[in-house]
Structures are given as structure tokens and as C-alpha cells.
Amino acid sequence: MNDKINPFESIKPKILEAGCDSVDSSWHRFVAFFPYYRIYYIVSGHAVIFLENNKMLELVPGNLYFIPAFSLFDAHCDQILKHYWVHFNLDITTASYLSVFQTKNIVPALPIDEPVIELLTQIVRKPDKGISDLLASEGLLRFLLSKFLPEDSDALYASSARFVPVLKYIDDNIQNQISNTKLSELMYVSTTYFSSLFTKQFKISPQQYILQKRLNMAISMLFESNRSVREIAYACGFESENYFNRQFRKLTGMPPGKYRKISQNLNLSRR
């Protein structure tokens, strides 16, 4: 009997949109810093996307791609790219596990995958969906998402799962000051050792990770709310509006107000 808990067995993604579109070189203007998770299936064409940690992916026909929220910084589309796309959200716990286990970004598609994502797209775009449609679409997305999860490994789960309470604490307290000392207490290690472990796991220091989470939260609020930039800055835990503006410009290359205006002028349902 295997009593090991699978941290992904209760994934319940919330599907937001899906479609099949052809895009050109203008695509790069609206794919960066997107606040939702994405899965792409490439039908034809070619493009290059640039992810965090200086990671580059070529989008080519016959592959499936998983793009975590906020991870895509730029794109270059040198041919007409036809692709299926699905946008979705995940609960905080699942998102934390995905961060810890560093999922795959690309997998070769099997013959069944294109019909699956095509059916998923048809269901999501139905005007009047019933409960059976919602269950079917969730099951189809779980099937696609499962392809990007890490291989089953007891050692991997044991060594990495201990970070989940830390990430959950950060999510729950993002509006407040969060010290490395407090985070280290959650793992019962010294502050110095915690910082070293965290940086090794995530390739970024704890405080840099917290800053990134605050900026991600701000981007979501700029997309989804009409709150002022000042209100968003304080709601996301920044000590001042000026500091928020500087950090936001450093990340996106533009001030929050301009970013909001651009995002509102784009048709976000056509990706």
C-alpha cells in the first residue's frame, strides 16, 4: 500500500478563456506579464518567447507549452503563428507546489492532444454551459496539465514540499512586512541557512521572491480593478507609491498607469 500523498491530486483549475488564433509580429505587445496560467498547442508557424531566469523557448508545431502566470517577459513572432491557447487560474496551494517542483515548460504532443485541446476550446466557448460542460472542460485541462508535472519521486517531494508552508505564508501576508527570520521559523532552521536553501531552490533570494509576488499581485489588480495606483501600491505591501513605481518600471519598462492603459486597450480574449 502506498501512503504517499500526491500534492497534485486535488488540482482544480479555473478556466477563464480558450481559443485558436493566428498571430503575427504584433503578438509581443500583449503576451508579457500576463496574470494567468497558459497552455499552448502550436499548429503551424514559429515564434520565440522569453521567460524569467533568462529562459528562452521556441514555439514550433507539434509541441505543448505550459506558461506560468507572470513568467513570460517578451516574445518574437517571425512567422504567422497558429495556436490553441487556454488561460486558467490555480488555487494558491497548487500554485505553490508548481513553483516548488519547477514544472516542465514544453512536452511533445501526442496524437490525442490536438483533439483534446480542440474539444476543450469548443466547450469553453459555448455560450450556455451546463455543469456537465464545466466538469468535462476541467477534466480535459487536468489531462493536459498533467503532462507538465514532475516525475513521481519520493525524494523530490520530501525535499521540496517543506517550502510550501513558506510560500503560503508569503501569499497570506503579502500586504505586511515579511522577514527572513519569520520565514526561517516555519522551516525550523536558522535565518542564514533558510536564505541559502530558498535561493538554491528558487534561484532567487527570499526578499526578491516577495518583491516579485507583490509586483505580480499589482499587475493582476491593474488588469482586474479600477483602484488607483496608490491604493494598489499599499494593498500589495509596498512602503510607498514612489518605490512601487520604480520597481514596476524596472520590471515592465513602463509606469503602472501606462501599463494599465495598454492592457485595457487590448482585446484580452484573443490570444
C-alpha positions in Angstrom: 0.0 0.0 0.0 1.4 3.4 -1.0 0.5 6.1 1.5 2.5 8.9 -0.1 0.4 12.0 -0.7 0.3 13.2 -4.3 0.4 17.0 -3.9 -1.3 17.5 -7.3 -4.2 15.1 -7.0 -6.6 17.8 -5.9 -5.8 20.3 -8.7 -9.0 22.2 -9.7 -8.1 24.7 -12.4 -10.5 27.6 -13.1 -10.7 28.0 -16.8 -11.0 31.6 -18.0 -10.8 31.6 -21.8 -9.7 29.3 -24.6 -9.4 29.7 -28.4 -7.5 29.1 -31.6 -5.9 32.1 -33.3 -3.3 33.1 -35.8 -1.0 35.9 -34.6 1.8 38.0 -36.3 4.7 40.1 -35.1 2.4 42.4 -33.1 1.8 39.4 -30.7 4.7 40.5 -28.5 2.8 43.6 -27.4 0.2 41.8 -25.3 1.7 38.5 -24.1 4.1 39.8 -21.5 3.4 39.8 -17.7 0.0 38.1 -18.2 -1.6 37.3 -14.9 -3.0 33.9 -15.8 -1.5 30.4 -16.5 -1.5 29.3 -20.1 -1.2 26.2 -22.2 -0.4 26.5 -25.9 -0.6 23.9 -28.7 1.2 25.1 -31.8 -0.4 24.1 -35.1 1.8 26.0 -37.5 4.4 28.8 -37.7 7.2 29.8 -35.4 7.9 32.1 -32.5 10.2 32.6 -29.6 9.2 33.5 -26.1 11.4 34.7 -23.3 10.7 33.6 -19.7 12.1 34.5 -16.3 15.6 33.4 -15.4 16.8 34.1 -18.9 14.9 31.1 -20.3 14.0 31.1 -24.0 11.5 28.7 -25.7 10.9 28.1 -29.3 7.3 27.6 -30.2 7.1 25.1 -33.0 4.3 22.8 -34.4 3.6 19.6 -32.6 4.5 20.7 -29.1 2.5 21.7 -26.0 3.7 24.5 -23.8 3.0 25.5 -20.2 3.5 29.1 -19.3 3.2 30.0 -15.6 1.5 33.3 -14.7 3.7 36.3 -14.9 6.7 34.3 -16.3 6.6 35.5 -19.9 8.6 38.7 -20.4 8.8 39.1 -24.2 8.0 37.3 -27.5 9.2 37.4 -31.1 6.9 36.1 -33.8 8.7 35.9 -37.1 6.0 33.9 -38.9 2.2 33.7 -38.7 1.7 31.5 -35.6 -1.5 29.4 -35.4 -2.0 28.1 -32.0 -4.6 26.8 -29.5 -4.5 28.6 -26.1 -6.1 28.1 -22.7 -6.0 30.6 -19.9 -6.7 29.5 -16.4 -6.1 30.1 -12.7 -4.9 27.8 -9.9 -5.5 27.9 -6.2 -2.7 29.2 -4.0 -1.6 25.8 -2.7 -1.4 24.2 -6.2 0.4 27.3 -7.5 2.9 27.0 -4.6 3.6 23.3 -5.4 4.1 24.2 -9.1 6.7 26.8 -8.0 8.5 24.4 -5.7 8.6 21.5 -8.2 9.5 23.6 -11.2 7.3 22.0 -13.8 8.2 21.4 -17.4 7.5 24.2 -19.9 7.5 22.0 -23.1 6.4 18.5 -24.0 6.0 16.8 -27.4 2.3 16.4 -28.2 0.8 13.0 -28.7 -1.8 12.4 -31.5 -4.6 12.6 -28.9 -3.6 16.0 -27.6 -4.8 18.2 -30.5 -8.3 16.7 -30.4 -8.4 17.2 -26.7 -7.4 20.8 -26.7 -9.8 21.4 -29.7 -12.7 19.9 -27.7 -11.7 21.9 -24.6 -11.8 25.1 -26.7 -15.2 24.2 -28.1 -16.7 23.6 -24.7 -15.2 26.8 -23.1 -16.5 28.9 -26.0 -20.1 27.5 -25.7 -22.5 30.4 -24.8 -24.6 28.4 -22.3 -22.5 25.8 -20.4 -24.1 23.3 -18.1 -22.5 21.5 -15.2 -21.5 18.6 -17.4 -19.6 21.0 -19.7 -17.8 22.5 -16.7 -16.8 19.1 -15.4 -15.7 18.0 -18.9 -13.6 21.1 -19.5 -11.9 20.8 -16.1 -11.1 17.1 -16.7 -9.6 17.9 -20.2 -7.5 20.7 -18.8 -6.3 18.4 -15.9 -5.3 15.9 -18.5 -3.2 18.5 -20.4 -1.7 20.0 -17.3 -0.6 16.6 -16.0 1.9 16.3 -18.9 3.9 19.1 -17.4 4.1 17.9 -13.8 7.4 16.5 -12.4 8.1 12.8 -12.4 6.9 10.9 -9.3 9.8 11.0 -6.8 9.6 10.4 -3.1 12.9 12.2 -2.6 11.8 15.2 -4.7 8.6 15.5 -2.7 10.3 15.2 0.6 13.0 17.8 0.0 10.8 20.3 -1.8 7.4 20.1 -0.1 8.8 21.8 3.1 8.8 25.1 1.2 5.1 25.1 0.7 4.2 26.5 4.1 6.7 29.3 3.5 5.1 30.2 0.1 1.6 30.0 1.6 2.7 32.3 4.5 4.0 34.8 1.9 0.8 34.7 -0.1 -1.3 35.1 3.1 0.8 38.0 4.4 1.8 39.8 1.2 0.4 43.1 2.4 2.6 43.1 5.5 6.3 43.2 6.2 7.8 39.7 5.9 11.2 38.9 7.4 13.5 36.1 6.6 13.6 35.4 10.4 9.8 34.7 10.4 10.1 32.5 7.3 13.0 30.5 8.7 10.9 29.7 11.8 8.4 27.9 9.6 11.1 25.5 8.5 12.8 25.3 11.9 16.2 26.4 10.6 18.5 29.4 11.1 17.8 32.5 9.1 21.1 32.2 7.2 20.6 28.6 6.3 17.0 29.3 5.3 18.1 32.1 2.9 20.6 29.7 1.4 18.1 26.9 1.0 15.5 29.2 -0.5 17.9 30.8 -3.0 19.1 27.3 -4.1 15.6 26.1 -4.7 14.1 29.1 -6.5 17.3 30.8 -7.9 16.2 34.0 -6.2 16.5 35.3 -2.7 13.5 35.3 -0.3 13.1 39.1 -0.4 13.4 39.2 -4.2 10.8 36.5 -4.4 8.5 38.6 -2.1 9.1 41.6 -4.3 8.2 39.6 -7.4 5.0 38.3 -5.8 4.0 41.9 -4.8 4.6 43.1 -8.4 2.6 40.1 -9.8 -0.3 41.0 -7.4 -0.1 44.6 -8.6 -0.3 43.5 -12.3 -3.4 41.5 -11.6 -5.0 44.4 -9.8 -4.2 46.7 -12.7 -5.8 44.2 -15.1 -8.9 43.5 -13.0 -9.7 46.5 -10.8 -10.2 50.3 -11.1 -8.3 51.0 -7.9 -5.8 53.8 -8.1 -2.1 53.2 -8.5 -1.6 54.5 -4.9 -4.2 52.1 -3.5 -2.7 49.2 -5.3 0.8 50.0 -4.1 -0.2 49.9 -0.5 -2.6 46.9 -0.9 0.4 44.9 -2.3 2.6 45.8 0.6 4.9 48.5 -0.9 6.1 51.1 1.6 5.4 54.0 -0.8 3.9 54.7 -4.2 7.2 56.1 -5.4 9.0 52.8 -4.5 6.3 50.8 -6.2 6.5 52.9 -9.4 10.3 52.4 -9.5 10.1 48.7 -9.1 7.2 48.3 -11.5 9.1 50.3 -14.2 12.2 48.2 -13.6 10.2 45.0 -14.2 8.0 46.1 -17.1 9.8 49.0 -18.7 6.8 51.4 -18.1 5.0 53.0 -15.2 1.8 51.3 -13.8 -0.5 53.9 -15.3 0.7 53.3 -18.9 0.7 49.5 -18.3 -3.0 49.7 -17.3 -3.9 51.8 -20.3 -2.3 49.4 -22.7 -3.9 46.4 -21.1 -7.3 48.0 -21.2 -7.0 48.8 -24.9 -6.1 45.2 -25.8 -8.7 42.5 -26.6 -7.6 40.1 -23.9 -9.9 37.3 -25.2 -7.9 37.0 -28.4 -4.6 35.3 -27.6 
